[in-house]
Amino acid sequence: MDFNFSTFLIEIANFLILIWILQRLFYKPLLAMIAQRKQYIEQTLLDAQTIQQQSEEQCKLYENRQKLWEQEKQTALSTFHQQMDAERKAKLSELQHELEDERQKHHVTLNRQKQEFERYAQQHALKNGAQFASILLKHTASPELEARFIHLLLEHLVTLPEACKQYLQLVENQQSLHVKITTTYPIPTALQQKLEQHFVMLISLPLRFDYQQDASLISGLRIDIGAWVLQANLKHELSGFAELAYDFK
């Protein structure tokens, strides 16, 4: 086979023309398309990274919000429990105070009832004692004992009590004043005269004396000067002693 140089040159020229056509019509557009595709892929990856970063930020924000909400929930629960505990303690304290007040009132009521019962028992005992003493003294009462009461009255009654003086001021315009003397036994005439002289010295008004007897006095006398009464007898002294002893309890 013979080598044809002209054919060889034509083949080279055809090959170069083919390469130029390929580069011009196919390779450059392919490179441009590949570059565009690469740029699109890179942009897509960049967008995906941005979206992923935003998603991660949203996840972190959500997690932070979740933690914050949990903290707020725990704080709210703790505050609620503290408030409930404080209210429970306050209610318990109030209930204890109320129970203590009721206990104190009950204690005071029991003490008052006990004191009233003791006073009643003491008063009853004193009255029984006075009654017993009255019964006992009835057997020892005598005109001599009664005369002794009258002499004691004359010795100690040196001036009239204020209540009697005030009463006498109210009746000073009367012509005479009624004096009633009640005794257990009849008074001897000499003793009557001493009594009358004594009251005449104490009272400036004209006096009218009246004598009566009352066995319930046991021994002693009762003097009625108008509305004023002077007691000096065992019956009055015993009852007065019982009342006085009861009042001092």
PEJOPE-V776891 format. One record per pair of residues at least 24 apart in sequence whose ideal C-beta (glycine too) atoms are under 10 Angstrom apart, sorted by the first residue. I is the first residue (numbers start at 0). GAP is how many residues later the second one is. Records with the same first field share a line. If there is no record, write none. Layout:
# PEJOPE-V776891
I = GAP + GAP
This chain:
# PEJOPE-V776891
114 = 134
117 = 131
118 = 127 + 130
119 = 126
121 = 120 + 123 + 124 + 127
122 = 119 + 120 + 122 + 123 + 124 + 126
123 = 118 + 122
124 = 117 + 120 + 121
125 = 112 + 113 + 115 + 116 + 117 + 118 + 119 + 120 + 123
126 = 111 + 112 + 115 + 116 + 119
127 = 114
128 = 109 + 112 + 113 + 116
129 = 104 + 105 + 107 + 108 + 109 + 110 + 111 + 112 + 113 + 115
130 = 107 + 108 + 111
131 = 106
132 = 85 + 101 + 104 + 105 + 108 + 109
133 = 82 + 84 + 100 + 101 + 104 + 105
134 = 83
135 = 82
136 = 81 + 82 + 97 + 98 + 100 + 101
137 = 46 + 77 + 78 + 80 + 81 + 96 + 97
139 = 78 + 79 + 94
140 = 43 + 44 + 74 + 76 + 77 + 78 + 79 + 92 + 93
141 = 42 + 43 + 77
142 = 40 + 41 + 42 + 43 + 44 + 45 + 48 + 76
143 = 41 + 75
144 = 39 + 40 + 73 + 74 + 75 + 89
145 = 37 + 38 + 39 + 40 + 41 + 45 + 71 + 72 + 73 + 74 + 75 + 86 + 87 + 88
146 = 36 + 38 + 40 + 41 + 44 + 72
147 = 71 + 72
148 = 34 + 35 + 68 + 70 + 71 + 72 + 83 + 84 + 85 + 88
149 = 31 + 33 + 37 + 38 + 41 + 42 + 44 + 45 + 48 + 70 + 71 + 82
150 = 40 + 43
151 = 68 + 80
152 = 42 + 45 + 67 + 68 + 70 + 77 + 79
153 = 37 + 40 + 41 + 43 + 44 + 45
155 = 76
156 = 41 + 42 + 45 + 66 + 73 + 75
157 = 40 + 43 + 44
158 = 43
159 = 39 + 42 + 43 + 65 + 68 + 70
160 = 67 + 69
162 = 64 + 65 + 66
163 = 38 + 39 + 59 + 61 + 62 + 63 + 64 + 65 + 66
164 = 37 + 38 + 63
165 = 62
166 = 58 + 59 + 60 + 61
167 = 34 + 35 + 36 + 37 + 57 + 58 + 60
169 = 56 + 57
170 = 34 + 54 + 55 + 56
171 = 32 + 33
172 = 32
173 = 31 + 32 + 52
174 = 30 + 31 + 33
175 = 29 + 30 + 31 + 32
176 = 26 + 27 + 28 + 29 + 30 + 31 + 32 + 48 + 49
177 = 29 + 30 + 31 + 32 + 46 + 47 + 48
178 = 24 + 26 + 28 + 29 + 30 + 31 + 32 + 44 + 45 + 46 + 47
179 = 28 + 29 + 30 + 31 + 32 + 42 + 43 + 44 + 45 + 46 + 49
180 = 28 + 29 + 30 + 31 + 32 + 40 + 41 + 42 + 43 + 44 + 49
181 = 28 + 29 + 30 + 31 + 32 + 34 + 35 + 38 + 39 + 40 + 41 + 42 + 47 + 49 + 51
182 = 28 + 29 + 30 + 31 + 32 + 34 + 36 + 37 + 38 + 39 + 40 + 49 + 50
183 = 29 + 30 + 31 + 32 + 33 + 34 + 35 + 36 + 37 + 38 + 49 + 50 + 51
184 = 28 + 30 + 32 + 34 + 35 + 36
185 = 25 + 27
186 = 24 + 26 + 34
194 = 26 + 28
198 = 24 + 26
